């Protein structure tokens, strides 16, 4: 004989503390506010990178039109050094990613 028991859907009410990993509501509020600020900063950073991409495209187009190459490696090395000096070794990786985004499509 098979006995079945009714199942109820699991209710998972996610609280702010659950989302933040905080142990108190006060800490959860601080974390939530700080995350909102980070999200706003990320939006600004993305906008600035998009603006940089557009400016870089103008430079590349002008350079190519004048008979030059699309990429100026000595300039890229300056940018990499600038980021490394400002942010340490991870800054170099960040700059590499940014430069890759700004090189445009061939």
Helices and strands as residue ranges (DSSP letters): H 16-20, H 25-65, H 73-87, H 89-102
